[in-house]
Amino acid sequence: MTEEVRSRLEYHSSYLVELLGNLFFALNRLIIARFEKNPTNRVTEMNVPAGVTSDVFRDLYGSVMVFKRYEDSRISDYTR
């Protein structure tokens, strides 16, 4: 019975990792698309989403847009 439980947990954990990989792929595509519409490294010149009023979140948004446009292989290597 222990082997069966281990096997099931292993299956479900790998399934969760695949789901997280799909989430990261979608977020990465969104980031790439938004950056292509407004390609700048300057936070003050970025078109941030409506409702972002805090400078902290503006800077966080800017950091993500500038530095986190990963190649698909970087995500798939860890989630597939």
C-alpha positions in Angstrom: 0.0 0.0 0.0 2.8 2.4 0.7 4.2 2.0 -2.8 0.8 2.8 -4.2 0.5 5.9 -2.2 4.0 7.0 -3.1 3.2 6.4 -6.8 0.0 8.4 -6.7 1.7 11.3 -4.9 4.5 11.3 -7.4 1.9 11.4 -10.3 0.0 14.3 -8.7 3.1 16.3 -7.9 4.3 16.0 -11.5 0.9 17.1 -12.7 1.0 20.2 -10.5 4.4 21.1 -11.8 3.1 20.8 -15.4 0.2 23.1 -14.4 2.6 25.6 -12.9 4.7 25.4 -16.1 1.6 26.3 -18.2 0.9 29.2 -15.9 4.5 30.5 -16.2 4.3 30.1 -20.0 1.1 32.2 -20.1 2.5 34.9 -17.8 5.7 35.0 -19.9 3.7 35.4 -23.1 1.8 38.3 -21.5 5.0 40.0 -20.3 6.6 39.6 -23.8 3.4 41.0 -25.5 3.2 44.0 -23.2 6.9 44.8 -23.5 6.7 44.6 -27.3 3.9 47.3 -27.3 6.0 49.6 -25.1 9.7 48.5 -25.3 11.5 50.7 -22.8 13.7 50.1 -19.8 12.5 53.2 -18.0 9.7 52.7 -15.6 8.6 56.3 -15.9 8.0 55.8 -19.6 6.1 52.4 -19.3 2.4 52.1 -19.8 1.4 50.4 -16.6 -2.0 48.7 -16.2 -4.8 50.9 -15.1 -5.2 51.1 -11.4 -1.5 50.8 -10.5 -0.9 53.9 -8.5 1.8 52.9 -6.0 5.4 53.6 -7.0 6.4 50.3 -5.3 4.1 48.3 -7.7 5.2 50.5 -10.6 8.8 49.6 -10.0 7.9 45.9 -9.5 6.0 46.0 -12.8 9.0 47.7 -14.5 11.4 45.1 -13.1 9.3 42.2 -14.5 8.8 43.8 -17.9 12.5 44.5 -18.3 14.2 41.5 -16.9 11.9 38.6 -16.9 11.2 37.8 -20.6 12.4 34.2 -20.5 13.0 31.8 -23.4 10.4 29.1 -23.5 13.2 26.5 -22.9 14.0 28.0 -19.5 10.5 27.3 -18.3 10.1 23.9 -20.0 13.4 22.6 -18.8 12.1 22.8 -15.2 8.4 21.9 -15.7 8.2 19.2 -18.3 
